[in-house]
Amino acid sequence: MGTRFVVCVSTECLGEFSSDDLTVGRAYEVLAGPDEHNTIRLIDDSGEYYLYPMDCFVPH
């Protein structure tokens, strides 16, 4: 399987969590997922890798 990317389309799906580390319209490389909780692991704008809800993204 090749490298997968997703594009952030919304940060509203994060709810009460900070959206400072995601940029709407930016493409992110998927490191893992989606898993059984519909989350994906990616490196965000902070340079760290975290789990995010897939609802924030669309395939690129």
Protein Blocks (a to p, Z undefined) as FASTA:
>chain_A
ZZdddddfbfklnomacfklpcehiacddfbdcdfkopacdddfkopacdddfklpccZZ
